[in-house]
Amino acid sequence: MSELQRLKGLLPPEMQSWVFVEAAASADPPLISLEEIGRDEVEIQLHLDKWDELALDHRNLLFWHEVGRIQNDAIPRDGWEMAALAIGLGGAIGELWVQDGLLLVLAVGLSGFAGYRLYLKNNSEKRLQDAIAADERAIGLATRFGYTLPNAYKSLGGALKERIEQTRKKRQRSFFEDRLEALRKSAGKARAEMAQQQGSSRSVTSENVYG
């Protein structure tokens, strides 16, 4: 079984008809990425040469992170915002010339809305929160596919540590470090809940859940 076929089998059954797993075709692609290829179809693209160098558990959790992004509707889409911003600004300048107050207000409103959407899309804090939410989804998917909760945290933590070690750009490395820190806090909460449910912390505090 090829790696692409194996990963296809790690999709939840309800997603297998409209989510596809393919090798990235660009010259220097990211390790793993998402692309909306149709109105109701999404493709997960892999840099297979780099992907095959990762441990199996790390691959699984990074893959489920992308699945989690799809489930959270955090798929990058072709932006209409820049076009709308340009139209709005052009319209505003034109209406200043002809002095049509209503159309000027509409043009300025369009520009403001498009600018706000661009701000949200490029806001680093929102991007981080979306990634943390997808990490939580990945943990849930891992347990759905047979991982214990501690092993799910350990595998994703190990994958994030590997991404940190392999990332040279400071901003990208900081992004993975922030995700790892959030994962540690989440693992701590999960560990405390497990201890409370079992009536004793001894069985879970001895296990390192971040790798």
MARBA-3410 file (N, C-alpha, C, O; in Angstrom, 1 decimal):
211
0.8,-1.2,0.0,0.0,0.0,0.0,0.9,1.2,0.0,1.8,1.4,0.8 ~ 0.6,2.2,-0.9,1.4,3.4,-0.9,1.0,4.3,0.2,0.0,4.1,0.9 ~ 1.9,5.3,0.5,1.6,6.2,1.6,0.4,7.0,1.4,-0.4,7.2,2.3 ~ 0.1,7.4,0.2,-1.1,8.1,-0.1,-2.3,7.3,0.1,-3.3,7.8,0.7 ~ -2.3,6.1,-0.2,-3.4,5.2,0.0,-3.6,4.9,1.5,-4.7,4.9,2.0
-2.5,4.8,2.2,-2.6,4.6,3.7,-3.2,5.8,4.4,-4.1,5.6,5.2 ~ -2.8,7.0,4.0,-3.4,8.2,4.6,-4.8,8.3,4.2,-5.6,8.8,5.0 ~ -5.2,7.9,3.0,-6.6,8.0,2.6,-7.5,7.2,3.6,-8.6,7.5,3.9 ~ -6.9,6.0,4.1,-7.6,5.2,5.0,-7.7,5.8,6.4,-8.4,5.3,7.2 ~ -6.9,6.8,6.7,-7.0,7.5,8.0,-8.0,8.7,8.0,-8.1,9.3,9.0
-8.6,8.9,6.9,-9.7,9.9,6.8,-11.0,9.3,7.5,-11.2,8.1,7.3 ~ -11.7,10.0,8.3,-13.0,9.5,8.7,-13.9,9.1,7.5,-13.8,9.8,6.5 ~ -14.6,8.0,7.7,-15.4,7.5,6.6,-16.3,8.6,5.9,-16.5,8.6,4.7 ~ -16.8,9.5,6.7,-17.7,10.5,6.2,-17.0,11.6,5.3,-17.7,12.4,4.6 ~ -15.7,11.6,5.3,-14.9,12.5,4.5,-14.2,11.9,3.3,-13.7,12.6,2.4
-14.2,10.6,3.2,-13.5,9.9,2.2,-13.9,10.2,0.7,-13.2,10.0,-0.2 ~ -15.2,10.6,0.6,-15.7,10.8,-0.8,-15.4,12.2,-1.3,-15.5,12.4,-2.5 ~ -14.9,13.1,-0.5,-14.7,14.5,-1.0,-13.4,15.1,-0.5,-13.1,16.2,-0.9 ~ -12.6,14.3,0.2,-11.2,14.8,0.6,-10.2,13.8,-0.1,-10.3,12.6,0.1 ~ -9.3,14.4,-0.8,-8.3,13.6,-1.6,-6.9,13.9,-1.0,-6.6,14.9,-0.5
-6.1,12.9,-1.2,-4.7,12.9,-0.7,-3.8,12.8,-1.9,-3.8,11.7,-2.5 ~ -2.9,13.8,-2.2,-2.1,13.7,-3.4,-0.7,14.2,-3.1,-0.5,14.9,-2.1 ~ 0.3,13.9,-3.9,1.6,14.4,-3.9,1.6,15.8,-4.4,0.9,16.1,-5.4 ~ 2.3,16.8,-3.7,2.3,18.1,-4.2,3.1,18.2,-5.5,4.1,17.5,-5.7 ~ 2.6,19.1,-6.4,3.2,19.2,-7.7,4.1,20.4,-7.9,4.8,20.5,-8.9
4.1,21.3,-7.0,4.9,22.5,-7.1,6.3,22.2,-6.9,6.7,21.2,-6.4 ~ 7.2,23.2,-7.3,8.6,23.0,-7.2,9.2,22.8,-5.8,10.0,22.0,-5.5 ~ 8.7,23.7,-4.9,9.2,23.6,-3.5,8.0,23.7,-2.5,7.8,24.8,-1.9 ~ 7.2,22.7,-2.4,6.0,22.8,-1.6,6.3,22.7,-0.2,7.3,22.2,0.2 ~ 5.3,23.1,0.7,5.4,22.9,2.1,5.3,21.4,2.4,4.9,20.6,1.5
5.6,21.0,3.6,5.5,19.6,4.0,4.1,19.0,3.8,4.0,17.9,3.2 ~ 3.1,19.7,4.2,1.7,19.3,4.0,0.9,20.6,4.0,1.1,21.5,4.7 ~ -0.1,20.6,3.1,-1.0,21.7,2.9,-2.3,21.3,2.4,-2.6,20.2,2.0 ~ -3.3,22.3,2.5,-4.6,22.1,2.0,-4.9,23.0,0.8,-4.4,24.1,0.7 ~ -5.8,22.5,-0.1,-6.2,23.3,-1.2,-7.7,22.9,-1.5,-8.0,21.7,-1.7
-8.5,23.9,-1.7,-9.9,23.6,-2.1,-9.9,23.5,-3.6,-9.5,24.5,-4.3 ~ -10.3,22.3,-4.2,-10.2,22.1,-5.6,-11.5,22.1,-6.3,-11.6,22.0,-7.5 ~ -12.6,22.3,-5.5,-13.9,22.3,-6.1,-14.9,22.9,-5.0,-14.4,23.2,-3.9 ~ -16.1,23.0,-5.4,-17.0,23.6,-4.5,-17.2,22.8,-3.2,-17.3,23.3,-2.1 ~ -17.1,21.5,-3.4,-17.3,20.6,-2.2,-16.1,19.5,-2.2,-16.4,18.4,-1.7
-15.0,19.9,-2.6,-13.8,19.0,-2.6,-12.6,19.7,-2.1,-12.3,20.8,-2.4 ~ -11.8,18.9,-1.3,-10.6,19.4,-0.7,-9.5,18.4,-1.0,-9.7,17.2,-1.0 ~ -8.3,19.0,-1.2,-7.1,18.1,-1.4,-6.0,18.4,-0.4,-5.7,19.5,-0.1 ~ -5.5,17.3,0.2,-4.4,17.4,1.1,-3.2,17.1,0.3,-3.1,16.0,-0.2 ~ -2.2,18.0,0.2,-1.0,17.8,-0.6,0.2,17.6,0.3,0.4,18.3,1.3
1.0,16.7,-0.2,2.2,16.3,0.6,3.5,16.4,-0.2,3.6,16.2,-1.4 ~ 4.5,16.9,0.5,5.9,16.9,-0.1,6.5,15.5,0.3,7.0,15.3,1.4 ~ 6.3,14.5,-0.5,6.5,13.1,-0.2,8.0,12.8,0.2,8.2,12.0,1.1 ~ 8.9,13.5,-0.4,10.3,13.2,0.0,10.6,13.6,1.4,11.3,12.8,2.1 ~ 10.1,14.7,1.9,10.3,15.1,3.3,9.4,14.3,4.2,9.7,14.0,5.3
8.2,14.1,3.7,7.2,13.4,4.5,7.6,12.0,4.9,7.4,11.6,6.0 ~ 8.3,11.3,4.0,8.7,9.9,4.2,9.8,9.8,5.3,10.1,8.8,5.8 ~ 10.5,11.0,5.5,11.5,11.0,6.5,11.0,11.0,8.0,11.8,10.8,8.9 ~ 9.7,11.3,8.1,9.2,11.4,9.5,8.7,10.1,10.0,8.5,9.2,9.3 ~ 8.7,10.0,11.4,8.2,8.8,12.0,6.8,8.6,11.7,6.0,9.6,11.5
6.3,7.3,11.7,4.9,7.0,11.3,3.9,7.7,12.2,3.0,8.3,11.6 ~ 4.1,7.7,13.5,3.2,8.4,14.4,3.1,9.9,14.2,2.1,10.5,14.3 ~ 4.3,10.5,13.9,4.3,11.9,13.6,3.6,12.2,12.3,2.8,13.2,12.3 ~ 3.7,11.4,11.3,3.0,11.6,10.1,1.5,11.5,10.3,0.7,12.4,9.8 ~ 1.1,10.5,11.1,-0.4,10.4,11.3,-1.0,11.6,12.0,-2.0,12.1,11.6
-0.3,12.1,13.0,-0.9,13.3,13.8,-0.8,14.5,13.0,-1.7,15.4,13.1 ~ 0.2,14.7,12.2,0.3,15.9,11.3,-0.8,15.8,10.2,-1.4,16.8,9.9 ~ -1.1,14.6,9.7,-2.1,14.4,8.8,-3.5,14.7,9.4,-4.3,15.4,8.8 ~ -3.7,14.2,10.6,-5.0,14.5,11.3,-5.2,15.9,11.7,-6.3,16.4,11.8 ~ -4.0,16.7,11.9,-4.1,18.1,12.1,-4.8,18.8,10.9,-5.7,19.6,11.0
-4.4,18.4,9.7,-5.0,19.0,8.5,-6.4,18.5,8.3,-7.3,19.3,7.9 ~ -6.7,17.3,8.7,-8.1,16.9,8.7,-9.0,17.7,9.6,-10.1,18.1,9.3 ~ -8.4,18.0,10.8,-9.0,18.9,11.8,-9.3,20.2,11.2,-10.3,20.8,11.5 ~ -8.4,20.8,10.4,-8.6,22.1,9.8,-9.8,22.0,8.9,-10.6,23.0,8.8 ~ -9.9,21.0,8.2,-11.1,20.8,7.3,-12.4,20.7,8.1,-13.3,21.4,7.8
-12.3,19.9,9.1,-13.5,19.8,10.0,-13.9,21.2,10.6,-15.1,21.4,10.8 ~ -12.9,22.0,10.9,-13.2,23.3,11.5,-13.5,24.4,10.5,-13.6,25.6,10.8 ~ -13.5,24.0,9.2,-13.7,24.9,8.1,-12.7,26.0,8.1,-13.0,27.2,7.9 ~ -11.4,25.6,8.3,-10.3,26.6,8.3,-9.4,26.3,7.0,-8.2,26.3,7.1 ~ -10.1,26.1,5.9,-9.4,25.8,4.7,-9.0,27.1,4.0,-9.9,28.0,3.8
-7.8,27.3,3.6,-7.4,28.5,2.8,-8.2,28.5,1.5,-8.2,27.5,0.8 ~ -8.7,29.7,1.1,-9.5,29.8,-0.1,-8.9,31.0,-0.9,-8.4,31.9,-0.4 ~ -9.2,30.9,-2.2,-8.8,32.0,-3.0,-9.4,33.3,-2.5,-10.7,33.3,-2.4 ~ -8.7,34.3,-2.3,-9.2,35.5,-1.7,-9.9,36.4,-2.7,-9.3,36.7,-3.8 ~ -11.1,36.9,-2.4,-11.8,37.9,-3.1,-11.5,39.2,-2.5,-11.9,40.3,-3.1
-10.9,39.2,-1.4,-10.8,40.5,-0.6,-9.9,41.5,-1.4,-10.3,42.7,-1.4 ~ -8.8,41.1,-2.0,-8.0,42.1,-2.6,-8.7,42.7,-3.8,-8.6,43.9,-4.0 ~ -9.4,41.9,-4.6,-10.2,42.5,-5.7,-11.3,43.4,-5.2,-11.5,44.5,-5.8 ~ -12.0,43.0,-4.1,-13.0,43.9,-3.5,-12.4,45.2,-3.0,-13.0,46.3,-3.1 ~ -11.2,45.1,-2.4,-10.6,46.3,-1.9,-10.2,47.3,-3.0,-10.5,48.5,-2.9
-9.7,46.7,-4.1,-9.3,47.5,-5.2,-10.6,48.2,-5.9,-10.6,49.4,-6.2 ~ -11.7,47.4,-6.0,-12.9,47.9,-6.6,-13.5,49.0,-5.7,-13.9,50.1,-6.2 ~ -13.5,48.8,-4.4,-14.0,49.7,-3.4,-13.2,51.0,-3.4,-13.8,52.1,-3.5 ~ -11.9,50.9,-3.4,-11.1,52.1,-3.4,-11.2,52.9,-4.8,-11.3,54.1,-4.8 ~ -11.2,52.1,-5.9,-11.4,52.8,-7.2,-12.8,53.5,-7.2,-12.9,54.6,-7.8
-13.8,52.8,-6.7,-15.1,53.4,-6.7,-15.2,54.6,-5.8,-15.8,55.6,-6.2 ~ -14.5,54.6,-4.7,-14.5,55.7,-3.8,-13.9,56.9,-4.5,-14.4,58.1,-4.3 ~ -12.8,56.7,-5.2,-12.1,57.8,-5.9,-13.0,58.4,-7.0,-13.1,59.6,-7.2 ~ -13.7,57.5,-7.7,-14.6,57.9,-8.7,-15.7,58.7,-8.2,-16.1,59.7,-8.8 ~ -16.3,58.2,-7.1,-17.5,58.9,-6.6,-17.1,60.3,-5.9,-17.9,61.2,-5.9
-15.9,60.4,-5.5,-15.4,61.7,-5.0,-15.4,62.7,-6.2,-15.7,63.9,-6.0 ~ -15.1,62.2,-7.4,-15.0,63.1,-8.5,-16.5,63.5,-9.0,-16.7,64.7,-9.3 ~ -17.4,62.5,-9.0,-18.8,62.9,-9.4,-19.6,63.3,-8.3,-20.8,63.8,-8.5 ~ -19.1,63.2,-7.0,-19.8,63.6,-5.8,-21.2,63.0,-5.6,-22.2,63.7,-5.3 ~ -21.2,61.7,-5.8,-22.5,60.9,-5.4,-22.3,60.3,-4.1,-21.5,59.4,-3.9
-23.0,60.9,-3.1,-22.7,60.6,-1.7,-23.1,59.1,-1.3,-22.3,58.5,-0.6 ~ -24.2,58.6,-1.9,-24.6,57.2,-1.6,-23.6,56.2,-2.1,-23.2,55.3,-1.4 ~ -23.2,56.4,-3.4,-22.3,55.5,-4.0,-20.9,55.6,-3.3,-20.2,54.6,-3.2 ~ -20.6,56.7,-2.8,-19.3,56.9,-2.1,-19.3,56.1,-0.8,-18.4,55.4,-0.4 ~ -20.5,56.2,-0.1,-20.6,55.4,1.2,-20.5,53.9,0.9,-19.9,53.2,1.7
-21.2,53.5,-0.2,-21.1,52.1,-0.5,-19.7,51.6,-0.9,-19.3,50.5,-0.5 ~ -19.0,52.4,-1.6,-17.6,52.1,-2.0,-16.7,52.1,-0.8,-15.9,51.2,-0.7 ~ -16.8,53.0,0.1,-16.0,53.0,1.3,-16.4,51.8,2.2,-15.5,51.2,2.8 ~ -17.6,51.5,2.3,-18.0,50.3,3.0,-17.5,49.1,2.5,-17.0,48.2,3.3 ~ -17.5,48.9,1.2,-16.9,47.7,0.6,-15.4,47.6,0.8,-14.9,46.6,1.2
-14.7,48.8,0.7,-13.3,48.8,1.0,-13.0,48.4,2.5,-12.1,47.6,2.8 ~ -13.8,49.0,3.4,-13.6,48.7,4.8,-13.8,47.2,5.1,-13.1,46.6,5.9 ~ -14.9,46.6,4.6,-15.2,45.2,4.8,-14.1,44.3,4.3,-13.7,43.4,4.9 ~ -13.7,44.6,3.0,-12.6,43.8,2.4,-11.3,43.9,3.2,-10.6,43.0,3.4 ~ -11.0,45.2,3.7,-9.8,45.4,4.5,-9.9,44.6,5.8,-8.9,44.0,6.3
-11.0,44.6,6.4,-11.2,43.8,7.7,-11.0,42.4,7.5,-10.4,41.7,8.3 ~ -11.6,41.8,6.4,-11.4,40.4,6.1,-9.9,40.1,5.8,-9.5,39.0,6.2 ~ -9.2,40.9,5.1,-7.8,40.7,4.9,-7.0,40.7,6.2,-6.1,39.9,6.4 ~ -7.4,41.6,7.1,-6.8,41.7,8.5,-7.0,40.3,9.2,-6.0,39.8,9.8 ~ -8.2,39.8,9.2,-8.5,38.6,9.9,-7.7,37.4,9.2,-7.2,36.6,10.0
-7.6,37.4,7.9,-7.0,36.3,7.2,-5.5,36.3,7.6,-4.9,35.2,7.7 ~ -4.9,37.5,7.7,-3.4,37.6,7.9,-3.1,37.8,9.4,-1.9,38.0,9.7 ~ -4.1,37.8,10.3,-3.8,38.0,11.7,-3.1,36.7,12.3,-3.7,35.6,12.3 ~ -1.9,36.9,12.8,-1.2,35.8,13.3,-1.8,35.1,14.5,-1.7,33.9,14.7 ~ -2.5,35.9,15.4,-3.2,35.3,16.5,-4.3,34.4,16.1,-4.5,33.3,16.7
-5.1,34.8,15.1,-6.2,34.0,14.6,-5.6,32.7,14.0,-6.2,31.6,14.2 ~ -4.6,32.9,13.2,-3.9,31.7,12.6,-3.5,30.7,13.7,-3.6,29.5,13.5 ~ -2.9,31.2,14.7,-2.5,30.3,15.8,-3.6,29.6,16.5,-3.6,28.4,16.7 ~ -4.7,30.4,16.8,-5.9,29.8,17.4,-6.5,28.7,16.5,-7.0,27.7,17.0 ~ -6.5,29.0,15.2,-7.1,28.0,14.3,-6.2,26.7,14.3,-6.8,25.6,14.3
-4.9,26.9,14.4,-4.0,25.7,14.4,-4.2,24.9,15.7,-4.1,23.7,15.7 ~ -4.3,25.6,16.9,-4.5,25.0,18.1,-5.8,24.2,18.1,-5.9,23.1,18.7 ~ -6.9,24.8,17.6,-8.1,24.1,17.5,-8.0,22.8,16.6,-8.6,21.8,16.9 ~ -7.2,22.9,15.5,-7.0,21.7,14.7,-6.2,20.7,15.4,-6.4,19.5,15.2 ~ -5.3,21.1,16.2,-4.5,20.1,17.0,-5.4,19.3,18.0,-5.3,18.1,18.2
-6.4,20.0,18.6,-7.3,19.3,19.5,-8.2,18.3,18.6,-8.4,17.2,19.1 ~ -8.5,18.7,17.4,-9.2,17.8,16.6,-8.4,16.6,16.2,-8.9,15.5,16.2 ~ -7.1,16.8,16.0,-6.2,15.7,15.7,-6.1,14.7,16.8,-6.0,13.5,16.6 ~ -6.0,15.2,18.0,-6.0,14.3,19.2,-7.3,13.5,19.2,-7.2,12.3,19.4 ~ -8.4,14.1,19.0,-9.7,13.3,19.0,-9.7,12.3,17.9,-10.2,11.2,18.1
-9.2,12.7,16.7,-9.2,11.7,15.6,-8.2,10.5,15.9,-8.5,9.4,15.5 ~ -7.1,10.8,16.5,-6.1,9.8,16.9,-6.8,8.7,17.8,-6.6,7.5,17.6 ~ -7.5,9.2,18.8,-8.2,8.3,19.7,-9.3,7.5,19.0,-9.6,6.4,19.3 ~ -9.9,8.2,18.0,-10.9,7.5,17.2,-10.3,6.3,16.4,-11.0,5.3,16.1 ~ -9.1,6.5,16.0,-8.4,5.5,15.2,-7.5,4.6,16.1,-6.6,3.9,15.5
-7.7,4.5,17.4,-7.1,3.5,18.2,-5.9,3.9,19.1,-5.4,3.1,19.8 ~ -5.5,5.2,19.0,-4.5,5.7,19.9,-5.1,5.9,21.3,-6.2,6.2,21.5 ~ -4.2,5.6,22.3,-4.6,6.0,23.7,-4.4,7.5,23.7,-3.7,8.1,23.0 ~ -5.1,8.2,24.7,-5.0,9.6,24.8,-3.5,10.1,25.1,-3.1,11.0,24.4 ~ -2.8,9.5,26.0,-1.4,9.9,26.2,-0.6,9.7,25.0,0.3,10.5,24.7
-0.8,8.6,24.2,0.1,8.4,23.0,-0.3,9.4,21.9,0.6,9.7,21.1 ~ -1.5,9.8,21.9,-1.9,10.8,20.9,-1.2,12.1,21.2,-0.6,12.7,20.3 ~ -1.2,12.5,22.4,-0.5,13.7,22.8,1.0,13.6,22.6,1.7,14.5,22.1 ~ 1.5,12.5,22.9,3.0,12.2,22.8,3.4,12.3,21.3,4.4,12.9,21.0 ~ 2.6,11.7,20.4,2.9,11.7,19.0,2.8,13.0,18.4,3.7,13.4,17.6
1.8,13.8,18.7,1.7,15.1,18.1,2.8,16.0,18.7,3.3,16.9,18.0 ~ 3.0,15.9,20.0,4.1,16.7,20.6,5.4,16.4,19.9,6.2,17.3,19.7 ~ 5.7,15.1,19.7,7.0,14.8,19.0,7.0,15.3,17.6,8.1,15.8,17.1 ~ 5.9,15.3,16.9,5.9,15.9,15.5,6.1,17.4,15.5,6.9,17.9,14.7 ~ 5.5,18.1,16.5,5.8,19.5,16.6,7.2,19.8,16.9,7.8,20.8,16.4
7.8,19.0,17.8,9.2,19.2,18.2,10.1,19.0,16.9,11.1,19.8,16.7 ~ 9.8,18.1,16.1,10.5,17.8,14.9,10.4,19.0,13.9,11.4,19.4,13.3 ~ 9.2,19.5,13.8,9.0,20.7,12.9,9.8,21.9,13.4,10.4,22.6,12.6 ~ 9.9,22.0,14.8,10.7,23.1,15.3,12.1,23.0,15.0,12.8,23.9,14.6 ~ 12.6,21.8,15.1,14.1,21.5,14.8,14.4,21.7,13.3,15.5,22.1,13.0
13.4,21.5,12.4,13.6,21.5,11.0,13.3,22.9,10.4,13.6,23.2,9.2 ~ 12.8,23.8,11.2,12.4,25.1,10.7,13.4,26.2,11.0,13.8,26.4,12.2 ~ 13.9,26.8,10.0,14.9,27.9,10.1,14.3,29.2,10.3,14.9,30.0,11.1 ~ 13.2,29.5,9.7,12.6,30.9,9.9,12.1,31.1,11.3,11.3,30.3,11.8 ~ 12.5,32.2,11.9,12.2,32.4,13.3,10.7,32.5,13.5,10.2,31.9,14.5
9.9,33.2,12.6,8.5,33.3,12.8,7.8,32.0,12.7,6.9,31.7,13.5 ~ 8.2,31.2,11.8,7.5,29.8,11.6,7.9,28.9,12.8,7.0,28.2,13.3 ~ 9.1,29.0,13.3,9.5,28.2,14.4,8.8,28.6,15.7,8.3,27.8,16.4 ~ 8.6,29.9,15.8,7.8,30.4,17.0,6.3,29.9,16.9,5.7,29.7,17.9 ~ 5.8,29.8,15.7,4.4,29.4,15.5,4.3,27.9,16.0,3.4,27.6,16.7
5.3,27.1,15.7,5.3,25.7,16.1,5.5,25.6,17.7,4.9,24.8,18.3 ~ 6.4,26.5,18.2,6.6,26.5,19.6,5.4,26.9,20.4,5.1,26.3,21.5 ~ 4.6,27.8,19.9,3.4,28.2,20.6,2.4,27.1,20.5,1.6,26.9,21.5 ~ 2.3,26.4,19.4,1.4,25.2,19.3,1.8,24.2,20.3,0.9,23.5,21.0 ~ 3.1,23.9,20.5,3.6,22.9,21.4,3.2,23.3,22.8,2.8,22.4,23.6
3.4,24.6,23.2,3.1,25.0,24.5,1.6,24.8,24.8,1.2,24.4,25.9 ~ 0.7,25.2,23.8,-0.7,25.0,24.0,-1.0,23.5,24.1,-1.9,23.1,24.9 ~ -0.3,22.7,23.4,-0.5,21.2,23.5,-0.2,20.7,24.9,-0.8,19.9,25.5 ~ 0.9,21.2,25.4,1.3,20.8,26.8,0.3,21.2,27.8,0.0,20.4,28.7 ~ -0.3,22.4,27.7,-1.3,22.8,28.6,-2.6,21.9,28.5,-3.2,21.5,29.5
-2.9,21.6,27.2,-4.1,20.7,27.0,-3.8,19.3,27.6,-4.7,18.7,28.2 ~ -2.6,18.8,27.4,-2.2,17.5,27.9,-2.3,17.5,29.5,-2.7,16.5,30.1 ~ -1.9,18.6,30.1,-2.0,18.7,31.5,-3.4,18.6,32.0,-3.7,18.0,33.0 ~ -4.3,19.3,31.3,-5.7,19.3,31.7,-6.3,17.9,31.5,-7.0,17.3,32.4 ~ -5.9,17.2,30.4,-6.4,15.9,30.1,-5.9,14.9,31.2,-6.6,14.0,31.6
-4.6,15.1,31.6,-4.0,14.2,32.6,-4.7,14.4,33.9,-5.0,13.4,34.6 ~ -5.0,15.6,34.3,-5.7,15.8,35.5,-7.1,15.2,35.5,-7.6,14.7,36.5 ~ -7.8,15.4,34.4,-9.2,14.8,34.2,-9.1,13.3,34.3,-10.0,12.6,35.0 ~ -8.1,12.7,33.7,-8.0,11.2,33.8,-7.7,10.8,35.2,-8.2,9.8,35.7 ~ -6.9,11.5,35.9,-6.6,11.2,37.3,-7.8,11.3,38.2,-8.0,10.5,39.1
-8.6,12.3,37.9,-9.8,12.5,38.7,-10.8,11.4,38.4,-11.5,10.9,39.4 ~ -10.9,11.0,37.2,-11.8,9.9,36.8,-11.4,8.6,37.4,-12.2,7.8,37.8 ~ -10.1,8.4,37.5,-9.6,7.1,38.0,-9.4,7.1,39.5,-9.2,6.1,40.1 ~ -9.6,8.3,40.1,-9.5,8.4,41.6,-8.0,8.4,42.1,-7.8,8.4,43.3 ~ -7.1,8.4,41.2,-5.7,8.5,41.6,-4.8,9.0,40.5,-5.1,8.7,39.3
-3.9,9.9,40.8,-3.0,10.4,39.8,-1.8,9.6,39.5,-1.1,9.8,38.5 ~ -1.6,8.5,40.3,-0.4,7.7,40.1,-0.3,7.0,38.8,0.8,6.9,38.2 ~ -1.4,6.6,38.2,-1.4,5.8,37.0,-1.1,6.7,35.8,-0.7,6.2,34.7 ~ -1.3,8.0,35.9,-1.1,8.9,34.7,0.0,9.9,34.8,0.6,10.3,33.8 ~ 0.4,10.3,36.0,1.4,11.3,36.1,2.8,10.8,35.8,3.7,11.6,35.5
3.0,9.5,35.8,4.3,8.9,35.5,4.5,8.9,34.0,5.7,8.6,33.5 ~ 3.5,9.2,33.2,3.7,9.0,31.7,3.8,10.4,31.1,3.0,11.3,31.3 ~ 4.9,10.6,30.3,5.1,11.8,29.6,4.3,11.9,28.3,4.5,11.0,27.4 ~ 3.3,12.8,28.3,2.4,12.7,27.2,2.8,13.7,26.0,2.1,13.8,25.1 ~ 4.0,14.3,26.2,4.4,15.2,25.0,5.5,14.6,24.2,5.8,15.2,23.2
6.1,13.6,24.6,7.2,13.0,23.9,8.5,13.8,24.2,9.6,13.5,23.7
END
